[in-house]
Amino acid sequence: TVSYEKVLSRIEAETTRAYEYLNSLGNVATSEQKSDIERRLNDVKNKVESANKLKEQDEAGATLILTEALSSTQKLISFMTKLEVRENVTIEELVPVVPTDEERFNALKLNLVDASTTIAMVEVGLKQLNSSSNDYIAIADTISQYRLIEIEANAHLTAGELEKAEALVKGILEIVKALEDTMVGLGIKLEAEETEEITQ
């Protein structure tokens, strides 16, 4: 197996090279492209720090993180080389950005709000069905299931347990999509409930 130290020294050399490339780009790259590259080089730096922390307990796992970071750095150098020769390639294709915890938190909040909005529309559409019909009962049961998972997801989100929240939100989005498809299949259009305007 490849030793931790060997990968670490390689990554140090490659990141130095990447920063040299970045500084030499000049007008070849836009300021947005440069900041995209810097953001990803910071991701690499964060991976190296994570690997250093993990090394004592799990050297193999830490080496794997470093290997991923090395691969990202090499792809960034490749991207910058392509910029110089004006090849058409996007940085997101080569090295997807690693979202910060704050970005992950905000994305989860947004997904939960979107899901809640759709569920509210499903509940409005549900009024068009006979409450004793199989479809009504199945949809109502699924909404109850959604509510339980939503409470759990919000609890994990509040506690800062992002991975657990992400797993639950993924399940929520699948439930919401299934409910949307069911309503469309029943010929029910999803619309927000009309609220009466309050006049002074």
Secondary structure, DSSP 8 states (H G I E B T S, - for coil): ---HHHHHHHHHHHHHHHHHHHHH-GGGS-HHHHHHHHHHHHHHHHHHHHHHHHTTT-HHHHHHHHHHHHHHHHHHHHHHHHHHTT----HHHHS-----HHHHHHHHHHHHHHHHHHHHHHHHHHTTS-TTSHHHHHHHHHHHHHHHHHHHHHHHHHTT-HHHHHHHHHHHHHHHHHHHHHHHHTT-------------
